[in-house]
Amino acid sequence: MPIHYEPGAKSEAAVVFSCPGRYEEMERRPLAATTGKNFDTLCSLMNDYGFPVHMSRRDVTITNSWSRVEYDEKTGRSEATLAEILGKWNSARLAKELKEITDYIICFGDTARFALDPLIEEGYLTEGCTILYTGHLSLRALNAIKIDADGDEILSAKAAKANGDARSLKKIGKDNTLRRLEVIAQGLVSALDE
């Protein structure tokens, strides 16, 4: 099985990320380590918030806008170039991996968005399939979310501790990640009403 791609048990939904990295290479599967854990939590939240199809690692197709492993120590970069992503062979590969998806394709990050644009324009995806866009699930990207789903500020673990929070730094960090994933889950579900 390729590291960048994992077909789902169902054809209702797919997710597109940027490219496999060091941890995917080590675990020999897409969405490894922290990003994978965040994805699993996000799926559960989306189900709780009423996303129309069941989201789980088992059910959805997982792919990447670039199939090759990229990380600094190996390739000197963490992503492919836009020209590589939009190249004919790469677009054909991505179209093949997504052609059977019937209901939803969710793009995580700008790279995934750029990779799907030509497929949408050329009509390579199933007619009526809804494309949704959101940010990446890496901690760096998640930490850019500063307001939770209730409109409350998300303080860093250190700032929360300085304000007298009794939880451990680790617990605050985990709780903050959950609050940020709730923002993404609610955003994806509410985007369906637009």
N, C-alpha and C positions, 0 to 999 in steps of 0.2 A: 504494500500500500504506500502511495506517495506521502511524503511528510506534509505537503501543503493541502491535501484534499482528503476528505472523509465523507462518503455518501451517507445520507440519512436513511433511516428505515422507511420514511415517508417522503413524498415529493411535494409537500405543501409549502415548505419554507427552506431557505438557505441563508447563510451568513457569509459575508465576504470581508476578510481582513486584509492587511497589507502583504506580508510575506512571512514565511517561517524564519525563526531565528535560532539562537543557540539552544534554548530549552526544547524547542520542537525537534531539533536535530538529535539531542540527547534522548528524548522520550520517543522519537520516531512516530510522532503524530502531530496533527495541528492543534493549536491552542493549548499549549502546555503551561506549566508553572502558574504564575499569578494571573496572567491574562485568562488562562483557562478556568481558573477558580472563579474569577470575576464573571466570566461568561456563564458558568453553571449557576451562579447566584442570580445573575440577570434573568436567565431563563425562568427560574422559579418565581421571581418577582413579576415577570411579564404574565405568567400564568395566573398569579394571584390578582393582577390588575385587569384580567379579562381579555388578554390578547386572543384573537379569534382561532388560532391554531395552537396546539400544544407545542411548547418549546422545550426541548431537551437536547443534550448532546447526541443522544441516540437517534432522535427523530429527524433532526434538521441536517441538511447538507452543509458541511463546513469547507470553505475554500479560501484561497488568497488571491489577490490581484496579481501576484508574482509568485511563481512556483519554486523558485530557487531560494535556498537558505542564504540569508544575509545577516551578518553581524560583524562588528568592527575587527575583531581579532582574526576572522576568517577572510572577509572580503574587503575590509576597509570602509564599510558603509553599513547602514541598517535598513536601507530600502533600495529598490531599483529606481532607475531614472524614469521620468514620465515617458520618454521615447521608448524605453524598453517595455513599459507597461502597455503602451498603446500600439506596440508592434503587432504585425499581422499574426504571427504564430502564437503570441501570448493571448491576443483577443480570441483567436479560434479555440485555444485550449479552454479559456474561461467560458466561452459560449457553450462549448460541449458539456462542461461540468454543470452548467446552470439551465440547460435547455429543457429539462423535464420539470423544473420547479413551477408549480401552478399558482400559488397564492401570494407569497411574500419573499422578497430578497432584501435583507438588511445589510447596508454598507456601513462598516465601522471605520471611520476616518476618511480623510480626503483622498488618499491613494485608492481606496476601494471605490469611491465615488467616480474618480477619473477613469478607472478601469471599466466601469459599467456604462459610462456615457456612450461610447461607440456601439456597444451591444444594443442599447436602447434605440439609438438613432437608426441602426441598420435593421431593427426588428428581429433580432436573434433570440429574444426572450419570449416566453409564452404570453400571448395576448391576454391582457387583463391582470397580469401579475403586478402587484403593487411593490414599488421600490421605496424603501425607507432609508433615511440617512441619520447617522448619529456619530458621536465621537468615538475614538478608540477606547479600549478597555484597559490600557496600561495604566499603572499608577500615576505616571507623569501626566497623562491626559485627564484622568479622573480628578486629580488634585487641582485642576483648573476650575472645577465646579465649586463655587464658593457659597452658593445658597441652596438649601435643601428643598425638598418638594413642598414643605410647609411654609417656605419663605424665610426660614431662619438661617442666619449666617453659620457656616461651618468653619469653626476655628481649628487651626492646626493642633495637633496633640500637645505640643509645647505651650501654645497660647492657652489652651483649655486648662492645662495643669497650672499655669501661672494665675489663672482666674479662679483656682480653688477646686477644680474637678478632682474628685477622689479616685476615679478610675485610673488604671495603669496607662502608661503611654501606648502600649500595645493594644489595649482594649479600646482606647479612644480612637486610635488609627483604624482598627477594624470597624468600629461603629461609623466612623466618618466615611469609609469606603462603602459601607452598606447604604448610607444616606445618599451618596453620590450615585450609586447604582439605581436607587429608587427614582432619582431624577431622570435618569436615562430610560428606565422602564416606563414610567408615566409619560414621558415625552413620546416614546414610540407608540404607546397605546392611544394617546390623544391625537397623534398625527393622523390616525385613521379616520378621525372625524372631520378633518380639514378638507 
